[in-house]
């Protein structure tokens, strides 16, 4: 029973990871297409709240970085996860937009 | 005697249960690793192809070891190999596409498996740089 619960939670973590990953990639695409980072943050937050299986609120940050002499905008989505063991960690997905 | 047999059966059942649980967890972790790896490779692919299509001069930089190290740090991909090229090879003479190949070796259940991803991008924007 306990093992089944853990496996279920692992599956939910995987689904959440897929969600934030798709959201970050979509957000990066919006930024590439000319949307403002603040606009993307609010849109992505709303999207993530709809399909969030965990209580924690998603945190979305944008940062300007230089990579290979290319100016990029880094979009980082992190969501706090609390497991059955009481362990807490952040599930993070990062995408970059030009 | 019968009590000892029953006790033995319970222990064997418990061991089988633990074995099944460990195997399922291992399969899950491996599956997660593969899914994560493919996803991150896809993100890197999108980034590199869009960067090169916007500015072909960045192609050499993306192929350098420094960038590879930065990308490994940013996307947490280890044992990753990639190369990006324009076709025809010289980006200065009407190239048609950008080809990018990313591959990574993953250890699944103790076995090394190669995972690779090919990405192609149109380069209509190249014309404006020529």
Backbone of each chain as ProteinMPNN parsed JSONL, in Angstrom:
{"seq_chain_A": "XXXXXXXXXXXXXXXXXXXXXXXXXXXXXXXXXXXXXXXXXXXXXXXXXXXXXXXXXXXXXXXXXXXXXXXXXXXXXXXXXXXXXXXXXXXXXXXXXX", "coords_chain_A": {"N_chain_A": [[0.836, -1.211, 0.0], [1.866, 1.257, 0.902], [4.051, 1.477, -0.789], [2.709, 1.619, -3.232], [1.452, 4.082, -2.941], [3.682, 5.757, -2.941], [4.654, 5.301, -5.522], [2.495, 6.334, -6.969], [2.723, 9.011, -6.23], [5.192, 9.579, -7.377], [4.506, 9.356, -10.064], [2.758, 11.543, -10.296], [4.599, 13.554, -9.81], [6.161, 13.33, -12.064], [4.306, 14.022, -14.048], [3.843, 16.656, -13.279], [6.379, 17.706, -13.708], [6.505, 17.458, -16.482], [4.48, 19.247, -17.144], [5.481, 21.768, -16.173], [7.708, 21.955, -17.676], [6.78, 22.038, -20.33], [5.35, 24.403, -20.078], [7.416, 26.24, -19.563], [8.881, 26.128, -21.905], [6.973, 26.986, -23.726], [6.533, 29.559, -22.75], [9.062, 30.658, -23.216], [9.001, 30.674, -25.954], [6.941, 32.503, -26.416], [8.21, 34.808, -25.485], [10.299, 34.984, -27.318], [8.797, 35.618, -29.504], [8.138, 38.179, -29.042], [6.642, 38.939, -26.81], [6.219, 40.583, -23.613], [8.289, 39.853, -20.777], [6.97, 40.086, -18.247], [4.304, 39.837, -18.902], [4.27, 37.264, -19.933], [4.937, 35.857, -17.642], [2.661, 36.209, -15.993], [0.706, 34.976, -17.56], [1.687, 32.342, -17.751], [1.696, 31.601, -15.06], [-1.048, 31.504, -14.487], [-1.793, 29.407, -16.197], [-0.35, 27.27, -15.107], [-1.422, 27.042, -12.558], [-3.866, 25.92, -13.012], [-3.433, 23.208, -13.573], [-2.09, 22.133, -11.4], [-0.958, 19.698, -9.187], [-0.016, 19.82, -6.675], [0.262, 21.581, -3.505], [1.955, 23.767, -3.43], [2.837, 27.031, -4.65], [3.625, 27.924, -7.985], [6.779, 29.321, -8.923], [7.944, 31.854, -10.941], [10.595, 33.056, -12.796], [12.469, 35.526, -14.602], [15.481, 36.153, -16.366], [18.161, 38.068, -17.706], [20.729, 36.807, -19.691], [24.085, 36.145, -20.933], [25.07, 34.001, -23.434], [27.295, 32.174, -25.269], [28.043, 34.527, -26.574], [25.569, 35.514, -27.185], [22.682, 37.278, -26.516], [20.423, 36.282, -24.131], [17.192, 35.389, -22.772], [16.444, 34.028, -19.769], [14.094, 31.761, -18.658], [12.76, 30.634, -15.788], [11.099, 28.132, -14.104], [9.904, 27.14, -11.031], [8.68, 24.774, -8.704], [7.397, 24.019, -5.535], [7.656, 20.832, -3.984], [6.201, 18.47, -1.856], [6.913, 15.509, -0.314], [5.618, 12.195, 0.686], [7.275, 11.4, 2.707], [7.839, 13.674, 3.978], [9.764, 15.11, 2.918], [11.04, 17.974, 1.306], [11.348, 19.589, -1.817], [12.463, 21.448, -4.726], [11.02, 21.389, -7.903], [12.39, 21.982, -10.939], [12.365, 23.79, -14.015], [14.011, 25.013, -16.823], [14.134, 27.344, -19.472], [15.333, 28.891, -22.491], [15.176, 31.999, -24.192], [15.579, 33.875, -27.219]], "CA_chain_A": [[0.0, 0.0, 0.0], [2.754, 2.416, 1.035], [4.84, 1.541, -2.029], [1.803, 2.093, -4.285], [1.276, 5.529, -2.741], [4.913, 6.425, -3.379], [4.683, 5.24, -6.992], [1.502, 7.306, -7.449], [3.276, 10.355, -6.084], [6.237, 9.723, -8.39], [3.842, 9.611, -11.357], [2.283, 12.932, -10.265], [5.78, 14.422, -9.945], [6.549, 13.271, -13.482], [3.32, 14.822, -14.804], [4.096, 18.063, -12.94], [7.607, 18.091, -14.403], [6.151, 17.637, -17.901], [3.691, 20.494, -17.226], [6.292, 22.996, -16.033], [8.653, 21.979, -18.786], [6.043, 22.536, -21.499], [5.019, 25.814, -19.815], [8.61, 27.09, -19.705], [9.23, 26.171, -23.333], [5.963, 27.838, -24.376], [6.833, 30.921, -22.296], [10.258, 31.119, -23.941], [8.586, 30.94, -27.335], [6.198, 33.779, -26.402], [9.19, 35.902, -25.343], [10.986, 35.098, -28.623], [7.881, 36.224, -30.475], [8.016, 39.597, -28.742], [5.843, 39.272, -25.618], [7.001, 41.069, -22.481], [8.457, 38.816, -19.751], [5.961, 40.182, -17.18], [3.059, 39.32, -19.485], [4.45, 35.807, -20.017], [4.913, 35.314, -16.274], [1.282, 36.135, -15.491], [-0.012, 33.988, -18.365], [2.182, 31.014, -17.378], [1.239, 31.326, -13.692], [-2.462, 31.098, -14.586], [-1.831, 28.09, -16.833], [0.173, 26.251, -14.197], [-2.312, 26.873, -11.415], [-4.983, 25.073, -13.435], [-3.081, 21.784, -13.575], [-1.109, 21.862, -10.349], [-1.418, 18.656, -8.261], [0.576, 20.048, -5.36], [-0.208, 22.822, -2.9], [2.903, 24.876, -3.606], [2.611, 27.969, -5.768], [4.775, 27.982, -8.887], [7.547, 30.573, -8.916], [8.473, 32.044, -12.293], [11.563, 34.155, -12.83], [13.173, 35.734, -15.874], [16.774, 36.796, -16.159], [18.911, 38.243, -18.961], [22.079, 36.248, -19.592], [24.868, 36.056, -22.169], [25.528, 32.636, -23.672], [27.936, 32.119, -26.587], [27.939, 35.9, -27.101], [24.199, 35.767, -27.615], [21.887, 37.739, -25.379], [19.275, 35.396, -23.968], [16.343, 35.58, -21.595], [16.255, 32.727, -19.123], [12.804, 31.639, -17.969], [12.932, 29.53, -14.846], [9.874, 27.83, -13.346], [10.155, 26.175, -9.952], [7.457, 24.466, -7.958], [7.785, 23.233, -4.351], [6.994, 19.524, -3.873], [6.351, 17.863, -0.53], [6.65, 14.067, -0.482], [4.999, 11.525, 1.84], [8.268, 11.296, 3.785], [8.002, 14.997, 4.579], [10.898, 15.737, 2.248], [10.613, 19.055, 0.415], [12.329, 19.992, -2.823], [11.909, 22.247, -5.827], [11.084, 20.834, -9.249], [12.763, 23.176, -11.718], [12.532, 23.677, -15.459], [14.551, 26.255, -17.363], [14.178, 27.475, -20.937], [15.965, 30.144, -22.906], [14.617, 32.653, -25.381], [16.503, 34.847, -27.825]], "C_chain_A": [[0.872, 1.264, 0.0], [3.558, 2.616, -0.247], [3.968, 2.076, -3.173], [1.595, 3.604, -4.19], [2.492, 6.303, -3.246], [4.988, 6.438, -4.903], [3.703, 6.235, -7.601], [2.071, 8.717, -7.369], [4.378, 10.612, -7.115], [5.622, 10.033, -9.755], [3.333, 11.056, -11.41], [3.45, 13.915, -10.411], [6.202, 14.477, -11.406], [5.605, 14.125, -14.337], [3.563, 16.312, -14.548], [5.343, 18.567, -13.665], [7.309, 18.361, -15.888], [5.403, 18.959, -18.079], [4.573, 21.725, -17.18], [7.282, 23.111, -17.181], [7.986, 22.528, -20.055], [5.744, 24.026, -21.317], [6.238, 26.705, -20.015], [9.002, 27.223, -21.171], [8.249, 27.091, -24.093], [6.214, 29.313, -24.03], [8.017, 31.493, -23.055], [9.898, 31.46, -25.381], [7.816, 32.265, -27.426], [7.173, 34.951, -26.339], [9.928, 36.109, -26.669], [10.119, 35.819, -29.648], [7.585, 37.686, -30.148], [7.157, 39.952, -27.538], [6.759, 39.771, -24.502], [7.12, 39.96, -21.44], [7.375, 38.858, -18.666], [4.62, 39.588, -17.641], [3.1, 37.783, -19.532], [4.362, 35.169, -18.634], [3.473, 35.172, -15.789], [0.474, 35.078, -16.249], [0.373, 32.565, -17.945], [1.719, 30.629, -15.973], [-0.205, 30.828, -13.712], [-2.583, 29.686, -15.157], [-1.413, 26.998, -15.86], [-0.751, 25.99, -13.012], [-3.497, 25.959, -11.736], [-4.675, 23.59, -13.249], [-2.055, 21.423, -12.502], [-1.663, 20.835, -9.356], [-0.927, 18.89, -6.837], [0.162, 21.425, -4.842], [0.658, 24.033, -3.219], [2.6, 25.737, -4.812], [3.83, 27.988, -6.683], [5.457, 29.346, -8.865], [8.189, 30.724, -10.29], [9.385, 33.267, -12.309], [12.144, 34.303, -14.23], [14.468, 36.488, -15.583], [17.466, 36.939, -17.506], [20.317, 37.702, -18.788], [22.766, 36.284, -20.959], [25.379, 34.64, -22.322], [26.051, 32.585, -25.102], [27.791, 33.448, -27.32], [26.573, 36.203, -27.692], [23.415, 36.203, -26.381], [20.62, 36.887, -25.287], [18.445, 35.814, -22.77], [16.071, 34.195, -21.028], [14.921, 32.74, -18.371], [12.868, 30.403, -17.083], [11.633, 29.338, -14.055], [10.232, 26.828, -12.271], [8.881, 25.992, -9.147], [7.842, 23.61, -6.737], [6.972, 21.941, -4.247], [7.252, 18.98, -2.468], [5.984, 16.392, -0.66], [6.001, 13.486, 0.782], [5.963, 11.424, 3.02], [8.454, 12.618, 4.511], [9.157, 15.744, 3.945], [10.373, 16.829, 1.301], [11.707, 19.379, -0.581], [11.639, 20.798, -3.919], [12.09, 21.505, -7.149], [11.298, 22.028, -10.179], [12.841, 22.872, -13.22], [12.984, 25.041, -16.002], [14.518, 26.242, -18.887], [14.804, 28.826, -21.287], [15.315, 30.685, -24.17], [15.607, 33.678, -25.908], [15.778, 36.167, -28.018]], "O_chain_A": [[0.656, 2.195, -0.775], [3.73, 3.735, -0.731], [4.424, 2.884, -3.982], [1.565, 4.311, -5.197], [2.365, 7.348, -3.884], [5.34, 7.451, -5.507], [4.004, 6.895, -8.596], [1.931, 9.515, -8.296], [4.489, 11.711, -7.658], [6.138, 10.859, -10.507], [3.458, 11.72, -12.439], [3.319, 14.963, -11.044], [6.557, 15.537, -11.921], [6.043, 14.852, -15.228], [3.501, 17.127, -15.468], [5.374, 19.69, -14.169], [7.782, 19.338, -16.468], [5.649, 19.7, -19.031], [4.454, 22.619, -18.017], [7.647, 24.208, -17.604], [8.552, 23.367, -20.756], [5.863, 24.813, -22.256], [6.123, 27.798, -20.57], [9.404, 28.296, -21.622], [8.643, 27.859, -24.971], [6.124, 30.192, -24.887], [7.999, 32.647, -23.484], [10.424, 32.414, -25.954], [7.997, 33.043, -28.362], [7.003, 35.954, -27.032], [10.157, 37.241, -27.095], [10.613, 36.523, -30.528], [6.865, 38.356, -30.889], [6.953, 41.133, -27.257], [7.937, 39.419, -24.457], [6.171, 39.205, -21.231], [6.909, 37.813, -18.211], [3.91, 38.935, -16.875], [2.122, 37.103, -19.221], [3.791, 34.091, -18.467], [3.103, 34.136, -15.237], [-0.342, 34.371, -15.657], [-0.486, 31.696, -17.799], [1.387, 29.47, -15.722], [-0.544, 29.854, -13.04], [-3.369, 28.872, -14.671], [-2.035, 25.938, -15.791], [-0.851, 24.865, -12.524], [-4.055, 25.311, -10.851], [-5.532, 22.813, -12.827], [-1.25, 20.51, -12.686], [-2.71, 21.062, -8.749], [-1.379, 18.227, -5.903], [-0.23, 22.307, -5.606], [0.178, 25.165, -3.273], [2.167, 25.249, -5.856], [4.959, 28.062, -6.199], [4.8, 30.385, -8.798], [8.895, 29.827, -10.751], [8.998, 34.36, -11.893], [12.293, 33.32, -14.956], [14.539, 37.331, -14.689], [17.376, 36.05, -18.353], [21.024, 38.084, -17.855], [22.118, 36.433, -21.995], [26.054, 34.127, -21.429], [25.328, 32.918, -26.042], [27.467, 33.497, -28.506], [26.438, 37.039, -28.585], [23.485, 35.563, -25.331], [19.85, 36.788, -26.242], [18.927, 36.503, -21.87], [15.543, 33.315, -21.708], [14.664, 33.624, -17.554], [13.012, 29.279, -17.564], [11.137, 30.269, -13.42], [10.802, 25.777, -12.564], [8.111, 26.93, -8.941], [8.529, 22.599, -6.881], [5.751, 21.954, -4.403], [8.374, 19.026, -1.963], [4.871, 16.061, -1.069], [5.853, 14.167, 1.796], [5.544, 11.369, 4.176], [9.138, 12.683, 5.533], [9.5, 16.852, 4.356], [9.388, 16.627, 0.59], [12.88, 19.435, -0.214], [10.413, 20.826, -4.024], [13.188, 21.05, -7.468], [10.496, 22.961, -10.204], [13.327, 21.816, -13.625], [12.407, 26.078, -15.675], [14.842, 25.231, -19.51], [14.801, 29.764, -20.489], [14.958, 29.94, -25.082], [16.373, 34.273, -25.149], [16.367, 37.128, -28.513]]}, "seq_chain_B": "XXXXXXXXXXXXXXXXXXXXXXXXXXXXXXXXXXXXXXXXXXXXXXXXXXXXXXXXXXXXXXXXXXXXXXXXXXXXXXXXXXXXXXXXXXXXXXXXXXXXXXXXXXXXXXXXXXXXXXXXXXXXXXXXXX", "coords_chain_B": {"N_chain_B": [[6.389, -27.408, 13.036], [4.71, -26.873, 10.843], [4.207, -24.23, 11.474], [6.741, -23.136, 11.142], [7.025, -23.443, 8.357], [4.982, -21.746, 7.429], [5.968, -19.311, 8.35], [8.29, -19.119, 6.837], [7.142, -18.905, 4.265], [5.893, -16.412, 4.493], [8.123, -14.756, 4.75], [9.349, -15.158, 2.263], [7.343, -14.159, 0.57], [7.364, -11.493, 1.388], [9.955, -10.766, 0.611], [9.723, -11.043, -2.185], [7.857, -9.051, -2.675], [9.301, -6.757, -1.923], [11.322, -6.891, -3.834], [9.865, -6.561, -6.212], [8.89, -3.967, -5.77], [11.288, -2.48, -5.668], [12.244, -2.953, -8.259], [10.204, -1.747, -9.809], [10.472, 0.912, -8.957], [13.047, 1.455, -9.849], [12.681, 1.171, -12.624], [10.919, 3.264, -13.01], [12.555, 5.469, -12.3], [14.52, 5.295, -14.281], [12.949, 5.697, -16.551], [12.099, 8.308, -16.064], [14.573, 9.586, -16.214], [15.239, 9.217, -18.919], [13.092, 10.551, -20.178], [13.45, 13.156, -19.182], [15.975, 13.725, -20.168], [15.575, 13.661, -22.986], [13.765, 15.742, -23.225], [15.273, 17.96, -22.285], [17.283, 17.961, -24.183], [15.819, 18.594, -26.411], [15.068, 21.215, -25.775], [17.584, 22.486, -25.767], [18.185, 22.066, -28.425], [16.177, 23.61, -29.708], [16.956, 26.143, -28.851], [19.581, 26.439, -29.911], [19.173, 26.105, -32.712], [17.421, 28.24, -33.236], [19.018, 30.381, -32.506], [21.176, 30.187, -34.304], [19.804, 30.446, -36.702], [18.983, 33.044, -36.519], [21.368, 34.458, -36.353], [23.923, 33.566, -38.203], [26.602, 33.681, -37.648], [27.043, 32.758, -35.128], [27.401, 30.072, -35.201], [29.942, 28.792, -35.014], [30.576, 29.37, -32.424], [28.616, 27.985, -30.998], [29.444, 25.441, -31.565], [31.714, 25.191, -30.115], [33.821, 24.033, -27.352], [33.55, 25.459, -25.014], [30.959, 26.502, -24.983], [29.608, 24.133, -24.963], [30.218, 23.216, -22.433], [28.991, 25.203, -20.884], [26.319, 24.806, -21.588], [25.941, 22.243, -20.621], [26.154, 22.778, -17.927], [23.99, 24.503, -17.578], [21.757, 23.057, -18.47], [22.063, 20.686, -17.246], [23.021, 18.359, -18.505], [24.895, 15.533, -18.908], [27.705, 13.861, -20.432], [27.17, 14.692, -23.042], [27.037, 15.157, -26.541], [27.289, 17.217, -29.374], [26.688, 18.584, -32.612], [26.418, 21.279, -34.887], [25.499, 22.227, -38.104], [25.519, 24.028, -41.214], [23.767, 23.545, -44.23], [24.299, 23.954, -47.609], [27.742, 23.398, -46.482], [29.165, 25.807, -46.031], [28.124, 28.766, -44.576], [27.833, 31.024, -45.974], [26.974, 30.851, -48.564], [24.081, 30.797, -49.876], [22.618, 28.948, -47.937], [20.476, 26.186, -47.077], [19.322, 24.694, -44.991], [19.597, 24.224, -41.4], [21.327, 21.83, -39.714], [21.15, 19.952, -36.822], [22.6, 17.844, -34.453], [22.19, 16.101, -31.54], [23.522, 14.11, -29.039], [23.442, 11.744, -26.374], [24.812, 9.705, -23.789], [23.235, 7.379, -21.796], [22.848, 5.73, -18.659], [21.011, 2.973, -18.216], [19.457, 0.786, -16.117], [21.991, -0.154, -15.561], [23.0, -0.486, -18.075], [24.586, 1.015, -20.801], [23.049, 3.297, -22.862], [22.65, 4.889, -26.044], [21.19, 8.038, -26.742], [19.717, 9.967, -29.173], [19.068, 13.049, -30.908], [17.739, 14.683, -33.667], [17.642, 17.798, -35.223], [16.113, 20.15, -37.355], [16.211, 23.255, -39.049], [14.642, 25.922, -40.8], [16.166, 28.35, -42.918], [15.49, 30.931, -43.863], [15.935, 33.439, -42.982], [18.625, 33.783, -43.211], [19.291, 35.01, -45.553], [19.152, 37.748, -45.177], [21.526, 38.317, -43.943], [23.498, 38.164, -45.739]], "CA_chain_B": [[6.88, -27.585, 11.67], [3.796, -26.121, 9.97], [4.407, -22.821, 11.819], [7.986, -22.702, 10.488], [6.751, -23.334, 6.92], [4.194, -20.523, 7.212], [6.875, -18.175, 8.575], [9.15, -19.09, 5.639], [6.343, -18.371, 3.156], [5.692, -14.966, 4.703], [9.4, -14.077, 4.455], [9.54, -15.194, 0.798], [6.378, -13.2, 0.004], [7.849, -10.14, 1.679], [11.125, -10.512, -0.247], [9.234, -10.846, -3.565], [7.2, -7.746, -2.666], [10.367, -5.745, -1.913], [11.997, -6.977, -5.137], [8.974, -5.942, -7.214], [8.859, -2.524, -5.5], [12.578, -1.9, -6.072], [12.309, -2.991, -9.73], [9.298, -0.721, -10.333], [11.062, 2.227, -8.687], [14.191, 1.6, -10.757], [12.136, 1.397, -13.973], [10.371, 4.62, -13.003], [13.659, 6.44, -12.297], [15.131, 5.241, -15.618], [12.005, 6.32, -17.469], [12.168, 9.737, -15.783], [15.864, 10.055, -16.727], [15.168, 9.268, -20.382], [12.145, 11.616, -20.54], [14.082, 14.432, -18.861], [17.087, 13.923, -21.082], [15.041, 13.991, -24.31], [13.152, 17.057, -23.106], [16.317, 18.982, -22.192], [17.963, 18.0, -25.478], [14.91, 19.311, -27.304], [15.176, 22.645, -25.448], [18.88, 22.945, -26.262], [18.047, 22.077, -29.878], [15.388, 24.796, -30.097], [17.749, 27.347, -28.583], [20.703, 26.551, -30.849], [18.704, 26.331, -34.09], [16.878, 29.595, -33.417], [20.132, 31.325, -32.43], [21.934, 30.142, -35.567], [19.001, 30.962, -37.808], [18.939, 34.514, -36.424], [22.697, 34.976, -36.625], [24.749, 32.41, -38.586], [27.976, 33.795, -37.126], [27.151, 32.077, -33.826], [27.533, 28.616, -35.398], [31.219, 28.314, -34.481], [30.534, 29.472, -30.958], [27.809, 26.877, -30.482], [30.2, 24.201, -31.73], [32.925, 25.173, -29.282], [33.756, 23.296, -26.087], [33.124, 26.363, -23.933], [29.489, 26.541, -25.014], [29.148, 22.798, -24.556], [30.317, 23.147, -20.973], [27.955, 26.089, -20.333], [25.017, 24.153, -21.765], [25.876, 21.109, -19.687], [25.885, 23.338, -16.598], [22.654, 25.107, -17.541], [20.697, 22.064, -18.674], [22.419, 19.493, -16.461], [23.179, 17.194, -19.373], [26.27, 15.051, -18.886], [28.068, 12.998, -21.57], [26.414, 15.13, -24.213], [27.823, 15.529, -27.721], [26.42, 17.761, -30.403], [27.276, 19.454, -33.623], [25.436, 21.99, -35.703], [26.114, 22.619, -39.367], [24.617, 24.554, -42.224], [23.877, 22.826, -45.499], [25.682, 23.51, -47.77], [28.554, 23.608, -45.277], [29.486, 27.214, -45.81], [26.895, 29.511, -44.311], [27.802, 32.273, -46.743], [26.459, 30.69, -49.933], [22.692, 30.324, -49.938], [22.328, 27.703, -47.234], [19.054, 25.857, -47.08], [18.86, 24.254, -43.671], [20.563, 24.028, -40.312], [21.176, 20.49, -39.139], [21.736, 19.842, -35.483], [22.477, 16.499, -33.895], [22.606, 16.051, -30.137], [23.428, 12.733, -28.521], [23.845, 11.578, -24.985], [24.842, 8.313, -23.322], [22.554, 7.245, -20.504], [22.975, 4.412, -18.049], [19.689, 2.487, -17.823], [19.597, -0.532, -15.49], [23.394, -0.551, -15.667], [23.417, -0.632, -19.475], [24.768, 2.322, -21.452], [22.306, 3.406, -24.123], [22.775, 6.213, -26.662], [19.931, 8.693, -27.141], [20.097, 11.11, -30.01], [17.984, 13.895, -31.393], [18.108, 15.482, -34.838], [16.754, 18.948, -35.415], [16.355, 20.895, -38.583], [15.534, 24.557, -39.049], [14.686, 26.648, -42.071], [17.063, 29.485, -42.755], [15.125, 32.015, -44.77], [16.471, 34.692, -42.446], [20.028, 33.885, -43.569], [19.44, 35.889, -46.705], [19.333, 39.119, -44.731], [22.886, 38.506, -43.431], [24.48, 37.973, -46.816]], "C_chain_B": [[6.054, -26.742, 10.685], [3.971, -24.604, 10.182], [5.652, -22.259, 11.117], [7.794, -22.516, 8.983], [6.011, -22.049, 6.591], [5.065, -19.279, 7.342], [7.801, -17.993, 7.354], [8.42, -18.507, 4.46], [6.164, -16.865, 3.264], [6.958, -14.204, 4.34], [9.629, -14.03, 2.941], [8.6, -14.2, 0.121], [6.862, -11.767, 0.178], [9.028, -9.793, 0.772], [10.709, -10.254, -1.699], [8.627, -9.455, -3.699], [8.244, -6.631, -2.748], [11.059, -5.706, -3.278], [11.174, -6.291, -6.229], [8.968, -4.422, -7.044], [10.14, -1.859, -5.973], [12.677, -1.85, -7.598], [11.437, -1.897, -10.338], [9.895, 0.67, -10.144], [12.216, 2.489, -9.645], [13.722, 1.906, -12.189], [11.61, 2.828, -14.07], [11.489, 5.651, -13.112], [14.321, 6.479, -13.678], [14.255, 5.941, -16.654], [12.058, 7.843, -17.32], [13.447, 10.325, -16.379], [15.822, 10.217, -18.246], [14.275, 10.434, -20.824], [12.784, 12.986, -20.319], [15.186, 14.751, -19.863], [16.602, 14.351, -22.474], [14.468, 15.41, -24.306], [14.209, 18.173, -23.095], [17.066, 19.1, -23.52], [17.128, 18.78, -26.493], [14.999, 20.822, -27.068], [16.475, 23.215, -25.993], [18.823, 23.069, -27.791], [17.293, 23.293, -30.363], [16.214, 26.062, -29.969], [18.84, 27.524, -29.64], [20.204, 26.838, -32.274], [18.144, 27.749, -34.255], [17.99, 30.636, -33.342], [20.894, 31.373, -33.752], [21.11, 30.704, -36.721], [18.89, 32.483, -37.744], [20.282, 35.143, -36.752], [23.647, 33.818, -36.936], [26.172, 32.471, -38.04], [28.148, 33.046, -35.807], [27.414, 30.573, -33.979], [28.838, 28.07, -34.813], [31.222, 28.348, -32.957], [29.733, 28.324, -30.348], [28.55, 25.546, -30.593], [31.421, 24.114, -30.814], [32.696, 24.449, -27.957], [33.238, 24.15, -24.939], [31.597, 26.369, -23.841], [28.924, 25.207, -24.546], [29.151, 22.672, -23.028], [29.212, 23.993, -20.318], [26.582, 25.409, -20.43], [24.854, 22.958, -20.831], [25.54, 21.607, -18.285], [24.448, 23.835, -16.497], [21.553, 24.058, -17.607], [20.97, 20.73, -17.969], [22.475, 18.229, -17.32], [24.646, 16.765, -19.319], [26.461, 14.092, -20.063], [27.309, 13.395, -22.84], [27.368, 15.561, -25.335], [26.86, 16.177, -28.717], [27.221, 18.476, -31.465], [26.163, 20.069, -34.449], [26.15, 22.401, -36.99], [25.06, 23.18, -40.317], [24.793, 23.734, -43.489], [23.491, 23.743, -46.64], [26.589, 24.033, -46.647], [28.908, 25.066, -45.01], [28.198, 28.012, -45.66], [26.777, 30.737, -45.216], [27.18, 32.101, -48.126], [25.091, 30.003, -49.937], [22.401, 29.002, -49.213], [20.821, 27.433, -47.198], [18.532, 25.465, -45.708], [19.99, 24.256, -42.65], [20.297, 22.623, -39.789], [21.864, 20.457, -37.79], [21.527, 18.426, -34.984], [23.016, 16.526, -32.471], [22.511, 14.597, -29.691], [23.99, 12.665, -27.113], [23.852, 10.103, -24.639], [24.215, 8.253, -21.941], [22.757, 5.84, -19.964], [21.599, 3.98, -17.541], [19.826, 1.043, -17.339], [21.037, -1.059, -15.658], [23.874, -0.718, -17.1], [23.508, 0.755, -20.098], [23.965, 2.353, -22.749], [22.485, 4.807, -24.727], [21.397, 6.763, -27.037], [20.322, 9.863, -28.02], [18.877, 11.809, -30.587], [18.491, 14.69, -32.592], [17.116, 16.622, -34.981], [17.124, 19.688, -36.694], [15.619, 22.23, -38.477], [15.67, 25.198, -40.413], [15.534, 27.899, -41.886], [16.744, 30.626, -43.722], [15.738, 33.329, -44.301], [17.954, 34.874, -42.762], [20.252, 34.932, -44.645], [19.725, 37.329, -46.279], [20.761, 39.383, -44.217], [23.93, 38.451, -44.543], [24.703, 39.255, -47.626]], "O_chain_B": [[6.585, -26.023, 9.839], [3.898, -23.812, 9.243], [5.665, -21.146, 10.592], [8.317, -21.57, 8.394], [6.337, -21.35, 5.631], [4.937, -18.325, 6.574], [8.054, -16.874, 6.908], [8.984, -17.703, 3.718], [6.265, -16.136, 2.276], [6.9, -13.148, 3.71], [10.045, -13.006, 2.399], [9.006, -13.481, -0.793], [6.787, -10.946, -0.735], [9.108, -8.69, 0.232], [11.257, -9.375, -2.364], [8.843, -8.764, -4.694], [8.104, -5.689, -3.527], [11.346, -4.633, -3.81], [11.703, -5.546, -7.054], [9.032, -3.678, -8.022], [10.099, -0.802, -6.603], [13.126, -0.856, -8.169], [11.859, -1.202, -11.262], [9.837, 1.507, -11.045], [12.356, 3.586, -10.185], [14.277, 2.768, -12.871], [11.821, 3.515, -15.069], [11.402, 6.589, -13.905], [14.646, 7.551, -14.187], [14.744, 6.673, -17.514], [12.061, 8.575, -18.31], [13.431, 11.406, -16.967], [16.301, 11.211, -18.792], [14.635, 11.203, -21.715], [12.673, 13.872, -21.167], [15.317, 15.879, -20.338], [17.146, 15.283, -23.067], [14.659, 16.175, -25.251], [14.073, 19.184, -23.785], [17.44, 20.198, -23.935], [17.659, 19.522, -27.319], [15.006, 21.61, -28.014], [16.487, 24.284, -26.602], [19.333, 24.026, -28.373], [17.712, 23.945, -31.32], [16.189, 26.934, -30.837], [19.008, 28.61, -30.196], [20.744, 27.706, -32.96], [18.363, 28.388, -35.284], [17.929, 31.658, -34.026], [21.217, 32.448, -34.259], [21.648, 31.359, -37.613], [18.724, 33.142, -38.77], [20.346, 36.218, -37.349], [24.127, 33.157, -36.016], [26.865, 31.456, -37.973], [29.271, 32.733, -35.413], [27.626, 29.881, -32.984], [28.843, 27.009, -34.187], [31.79, 27.477, -32.297], [30.113, 27.763, -29.321], [28.31, 24.631, -29.805], [32.08, 23.077, -30.75], [31.566, 24.274, -27.502], [32.584, 23.658, -24.02], [31.026, 26.254, -22.757], [27.917, 25.146, -23.841], [28.236, 22.114, -22.422], [28.585, 23.576, -19.344], [25.794, 25.433, -19.486], [23.766, 22.698, -20.319], [24.773, 20.986, -17.55], [23.771, 23.629, -15.489], [20.549, 24.147, -16.9], [20.198, 19.779, -18.09], [22.027, 17.162, -16.9], [25.536, 17.549, -19.648], [25.49, 13.577, -20.618], [26.867, 12.541, -23.608], [28.368, 16.239, -25.097], [25.73, 15.715, -28.873], [28.337, 18.926, -31.206], [25.116, 19.462, -34.676], [27.286, 22.873, -36.948], [23.877, 22.851, -40.231], [25.9, 23.275, -43.772], [22.383, 24.278, -46.612], [26.243, 24.988, -45.952], [28.941, 25.493, -43.856], [27.304, 27.943, -46.502], [25.746, 31.409, -45.226], [26.887, 33.091, -48.796], [24.99, 28.778, -49.994], [21.974, 28.037, -49.847], [20.009, 28.354, -47.28], [17.434, 25.857, -45.314], [21.171, 24.287, -42.996], [19.161, 22.28, -39.462], [23.01, 20.881, -37.645], [20.43, 17.874, -35.076], [24.157, 16.923, -32.232], [21.507, 13.933, -29.95], [24.883, 13.421, -26.73], [23.017, 9.337, -25.122], [24.611, 8.982, -21.032], [22.828, 4.876, -20.727], [21.08, 4.536, -16.572], [20.27, 0.178, -18.094], [21.256, -2.252, -15.868], [25.036, -1.056, -17.324], [22.604, 1.573, -19.934], [24.181, 1.526, -23.635], [22.474, 5.8, -23.999], [20.554, 6.047, -27.578], [21.175, 10.667, -27.641], [17.805, 11.222, -30.728], [19.558, 15.301, -32.529], [15.905, 16.43, -34.874], [18.295, 19.821, -37.048], [14.541, 22.314, -37.888], [16.682, 25.037, -41.095], [15.6, 28.441, -40.783], [17.646, 31.21, -44.323], [16.024, 34.217, -45.103], [18.493, 35.969, -42.607], [21.257, 35.642, -44.651], [20.462, 38.044, -46.958], [21.161, 40.538, -44.074], [25.116, 38.671, -44.296], [25.497, 39.261, -48.567]]}, "name": "protein", "num_of_chains": 2, "seq": "XXXXXXXXXXXXXXXXXXXXXXXXXXXXXXXXXXXXXXXXXXXXXXXXXXXXXXXXXXXXXXXXXXXXXXXXXXXXXXXXXXXXXXXXXXXXXXXXXXXXXXXXXXXXXXXXXXXXXXXXXXXXXXXXXXXXXXXXXXXXXXXXXXXXXXXXXXXXXXXXXXXXXXXXXXXXXXXXXXXXXXXXXXXXXXXXXXXXXXXXXXXXXXXXXXXXXXXXXXXXXXXXXXXX"}
